[in-house]
Amino acid sequence: MEKYDVVILGGGNAGMGVTVATRAAGLSVAMIEARDLGGTCPNRGCTPKKVLVAAAHALDEIERAGNHAVKIDTPKLDWRALIGREKDIIRDIPSRLSGLMAERGVDVIYGEAAFIGSNAVRVGTRELEARNIIIATGSKPRSLPIPGAEHLTTSDDVLSDPVLPRAVVFIGGGVIAFELGHVYARAGVDVTILEALPQLLAGFDEDAVAQVRGESERLGISIHTRAWVKKIEESDGRLRVSFARDGVECLVDADRVVNCAGRVANVEGLDLGAGVIVHREGRIEIDDHLRSRSNPDVYVCGDAVWNSPQLSPVATYEGGIVGRNIVDGPKHRSDYANIPASLYSIPAMASVGLTETKARERGLSVRVHVNDMQGWLSTRTYGETVAWSKIIVEEPTDRIVGAHMVGHAGEELIHIFALAMRHGITARELSETVYGFPTFSADIRNMM
């Protein structure tokens, strides 16, 4: 049996985050990856998706060119070429990360890992033993127990399909559905989003979501909430989705039906029982230091943590915490309070901190500043179709406890609010800061 100080299951952002502190401390580290180094985000998620989003941004700019007295003929997107460009951009990511791991002195082993003991795993014919084992295996699409589920595709398929469909149905009204839905809609595809719950984009501020929904519908996206999908079946070479809404049976035809019902921890196949790791349906019970409660020699980080935000920077952050806890002892804890999140629709929605609903549920006394910025000079200058913000400030302390934006470069400005919240900069101090003008940042002083 090969012996290491640390064995990491998964070669994504979380696993790589673990290697920083552990290798700096001179610990021996092995990383086991079943597919491509980098994991989902750079290979099958955030990075390739943003290539498509960037193309949709270009189409959006062309649509608004008339506002700037620019005359442009109707554009045509070459979808096959766009997918080719996306693949070219991400092609060398695994090899570059392999070089990075070699530079750090991490032994990379390719294959499927499974526990064979509390401190040991098997990958192929090799058996590895370690003082600490880290589960950083990421997430996978949640399966949908509906008739015809075999016809479902995933976001992975969308990012690899060189054929632009005529119509697409997204099952689930979450981030992936809206981001890819906006890309498809701007490419001329008929898009339908079906969400079983009454609220779209769970976790975001309801008023911000309403702004995104309005813009989505302006683009021609058909959105149905409280829509329960009954079955998917083939019909004349296409797919027919049957769903119930308000007690009425509805049908929609499409060329692709995409599973966007969320993601779950990818721990099936690890044989957690052999590692003496207690879990419920893949949800591993962990303590405040990201250790398994039932086996403290095993840590969990990244999307395999079922109750933390499934975001690439969060995975890296958690991996760093795990690495420091292995080196320093269990003293470091994760703090998710001021981590910004963005929906890369067009325009984007960005958020940090508490929603208005959450702030009031906690009994906070708050001032809520809501701004429809459609008439503001910066909005009119750039011809934005949506420009909106909501800033939530605690009354006694003047602390910013939440910020939510749609449009107005919110996916960039949100980091200014996150920085202020993390370091205790008050709303008044942020408003009194001198910003370059004319910029979207200069509007921050008028948002509160």
N, C-alpha and C positions, 0 to 999 in steps of 0.2 A: 504493500500500500504506500502510495506517495504521500508525503507529509508536507503541509504548508501551514503558515500562520493564519492565512485568510484564503477562503475559497468563495468566489463571487459567482452566483448563478444568474447570468444575464449580462450582456455586453452593451447595454444602452447607457443613457445619461446617468441613471442612478448608480449603476455598477462602476462606471468610470469615475463618478464623484467619490466613491469609496477609496479608489486607488491613490488619491492625492496624499492624504495624511498617512495612510498605511505604508506606502512606499517611501515617503519622506522619513518615516521612522525606521526604515530598514527591514520591515516585515516582508516575508515571502508571500507572494500573492499569485493565485491562479484565477483566471476568469474563464467561465464556460459559457459559450454562446451557441445557440441552436441554429442561428440563421446568419444575419449580417451584423457586424460590429456597428454600433450606433443605435440599434433597435428601431422602433417604429418611427420616432420623430424625424430623423434626417432621411430615412430610407423610404418610408411608406406613410408619412404623416405631415407634420408641420412644414418641413422644407419643400417637398414637392408640391404640396397644396398651395404654398405661397407663390410658387411660380405661376400656377393657374390664376390665383387671385390677382397677381400683378398684371396679367393679360386682361382680366376683367376691369381692373383700374384704368388701363389704357382705353378700353371701350367706353368707360364712364367719362373719361376726359373728352373723348371725341364727341360723345352725346351732348356734353355741355359746352362744346367749342363755340357754338353760336352765341353764347353769353359774352364771349370775348371778341365778337365780330370776326370770327374765323369760319370760313366756309369749307366744309369737308364733305366729300362724297360718302355714301353709305359704306361703312367698313365691312369686311368679311374676314372672319376668324378661320384660319387653317388649323382645325383641331388636331389633326394628325401631326402636323409640324410642331404644334405647341406641346403635345405629349413627348415628342422627340426632344424638344428643347429641355423639358423637365428632366428627362432621363439623362441627358448629357450633363446637366448641372449636378445631379446627385451621384453619378456613376462612380466617381473615385472616392466617395466618402468612406466606405468601409476600409479601403486600402490605406487612406490617410490616417484613420483611427488605429489601424493595425500598427502603423509606424509609430504612432504616439504611445501605444501600449508597450511596444518594444523599447522605446526610448525610456519609459518609466521602469522597465524591468519587470513587467507583468507577463506571466506565462498564459497565453491564450490557447484554449482548447475548444475545438468545435464539436458539437454534438448535443444530444439530449441528456440532461442530468436527472438523477433521482436519488433520494436518500436511501442509504442502506444501514444507517445508524444515526444516533443523535449528533455525531460530529463527523460523519462520513457520507460521501456520495459516490455514485458510479456514473461514468460517462463512457459509453461503448464498453471496451474491455478494461478500461482503467478505473482504479479505485483511489479516491483521494480522501485524506483525513486532514482536518483543520481545527485549530482552536476556536475559530469563528467562521461560520458560514452565513453568507448574505443572500437572501432571496430578493433578487432585483429583476425578475422575469417579466415585468411589464403587464400589459393588459391585452385583452382580446375582445372582439365584438360579443355582446350579449346575445345568446341564442333566443330565437322567437319560436315558441311552441304553437305555431299556426299551420294549418293545412297548406301545403305548397311552399313551405319555407325553403325547400331545396332550390327554388327559383331566385332566392335573394342573392344580391351581390353586396359587397362591402365598399368602404371608401378606398381600400387597397385596389379594388378592381377599377374604380372610377379613375384613379390616378395612373392606370396602366392601359386603359381602353383607348385605342387610336380612332375608334369610330364614334362620332358624335351622335347620340340618340335623338330621336324626335321628341320623345316625352319620357320623363323620369318621375317616379314616385319615391319619396323618402318616408320610411316608416320611423317615426320619432322626430320630435320638433326640437332637437338639441343643436349644439354648436356645429357639428359636421353637416347637418341637413341645411342649415342656413348659409354656411360658408360655401359649400359646393352648389347649393341651390342658386345663390347669386351669380356664381360663375356660369352655370348652365343657362340661367335666364338671360344673361347678357350675351350668351352665344346663340340665342334664339330658340332654346329648348323649352317645351311646355313643362313646367315644374309644379308638382303637388306635394305638400307636406301634410302628413297625417300624424297627429299627436293624441294619444289616449287621455292625457291629463288636461285639465282646464287651462293650465299655465304653460306657455312655451318657454324654452330657454331657462329652465329651473335654476335658481341661484342668482340670477340677475334681477335688478330692480324692475318691478312690473311696469312702471311708467317708461323706462328706457326701452323695455321689450316692446311696448306699444308703438314706440317710434320706429323701431326696426320692422315690426309687422306692417305698419303703414307703408313704409318704403318698399318692402318686399312685395306687397300687393300692388303697389304702383308699377312695379316691374312686370307684373302679370303672374306672379307666383300665387297659386291657389292654396290656401291654408285652412285646415280643419282641426279644431280641438275637440276633445271628447269623442274622438273618432276611433272606434274599436275595429281593428282589422280582423275579418272573419276567415278569409282564405285568399290564396293567390293561385291562379290557374292559367294555363296556356289557352289562347283564343286567337285563331287566324294568324299564327306566327308572332303574336305579341303576348303580353302578360296582362291579365285582368285582375285587379284588386277589388275585392268586395269588403266594404266596411259599413259599420252602423254608426249613425250620428243622430242623436235626439230621437232614437227609436225608428229611424228611417234607414232602409237598406240602400246603399249607394254603390256605384261602380265607377271605376276609372281605369282606362287602358294606358299602357306604357310600354316602352321598349326595355327599360331597366327598372327594377324595384330594389332600392338600397336599404339595407338594415342600418338604421341610425338610432337604435334603441339603447344606446349607451354601451359602455365597456365594463368588463369584470376582470378581476385579478387573474392572471394567467399562471395558475399554480397547479392545474390539473396535470397529472403525470409526474409530479415531483415525489409522489409517495410520502406525503407529509407524516403519515402515521409512523413510518419507519424512523423518521427524525424526531418522533415524540413531540409533534407540534399540533396543538389543539386548534381546530378551525371549524367554522360552520359555513358550508357551501363556498369554500375557498376564502372566506374571510378569516385571516389569522389574527388571533388576539395578541395585541402588542402593548408594551408599557410606554411610559412617557419618553423613553430613550430609544424607541423603535426596536426593542428586543421582543422576541416571542415570549409571552408570559409562561408558557409551558416548557420552553427550552431557551434559557437566556444566552446560550452560545450562538443562537441563530437570530440575526437581525433581518428586518424587512424594510425596503425603501423603494421609492418610485411608485408607479401605477399598481404594483402588487400590494401597496397599502390601500385598503379598501375605503378608508374614510378620510383621505386627504385629497386636495385638488389634483386631478389628473392632468398636470401641466408639465411640460418639459423642464422649465427652470425649477419647478418644485422637486422634480426627480433628482436633478443635480444637487439641489440644496439638501435634500434628505440624505443623499449619498455622502455628502460632505460631513453631515452630522454623525452618521454611522461610522465613517472613517475615524473621526476624532474621538468618538466614544470607545472604539476599539483600542486606540492608542492611549487615551487619557483616563480610561475608566468611564463608567456610565454617569456622566455629569451634564452632557449637552442635550437640550430639548429643542424640538421644532416649534416655531411660532409662525402661524399662517395669517396673522391678523392683518398685515399690511401688504399682502402680495397681490399685485394687480393682475387682472385677467382681461383678455380682449376677445371679442368675436370679430373675425376678419370678414365680415360682410362688407358691402360697399354701398353706403359708408359704414365704417366700423363702429362697434359699440365697445366701450371700455368701462371697467369698474374696479374699485378698490374699497375695502372696508365694508361697513354695514349698509344694507339696503334700508330704505325708510321704514319698511315693515319690521325688520329685525331690530332697528334702533328703538322703535316704539314698544315692541314686545319686551325689550330689556328694561323698559321704564325710564329711558333716558329723556331728559328735557332737551329738545333740539330745535334749532332753527333750520328750516328746509328752504334752500334757495333754488327755485326752478326757473330756468331760462330757456325760452324759445328764442334762439339767436338768429332766426331767419331774416330779421330786419337789420342786423348788425352790419357795419361796413365791411368787415372782413368776410362775412358770409356772402354778401352781395358781390364783393370783388371776385371771389372764386366761384360764384354761381353754385354754391352748395344746395343740394336738394333737401337735406336735413341737417340742422345744426341745433343741438339741444344739450342741456346739462342740468344736473341736480347735485347740489353740494349740501351735505348734512353736517351741521356744526352743533356741538354740545354747548348749551347755553352758559352754564357756570364757568367753564374752563376755556371757551372759545377754541376747543380742539376740533379739528376736522375728523369726523368718525366715518364718513363715507363720501365717495365721489363717483358720479356716473355720467357718462357722456356718449352721445351719438353724433358722429361726424366731427367737423372742426378739428381734425387731427387728434381726436381723443385718444387713439391708441398710443400716441407719443406723449401728449400732455398728462395722461393719467400717472406717469412716473413722477412728475413734479408733485402731485398730490400724495403719492405713496411715500416719497421722500419726506415731505412735510409731516405726514402722520407718524412715520417711524421715529423721527427726531424731535417731535413735539413742537414743530413750528405752528403757530396759531393761524387762524383764518385771517386775522388782521395783519399779522406779519407777512403772510403770503400775499395779501392784497397790496401791501405797501412796498413789496419788492419791485424794483425797476426792471422792466423787461424790454428787450429790443422791439422797436416798432417800425413798420407795421408787421406784426406776426400774430399767429393764433395764440401764442403764449401771452401776449400783451392783454388778451381778453380775460385772463384768469382773474385780474383785479376786479372785473365787473361781474364775475360769476357769484360773488359772495356779498 
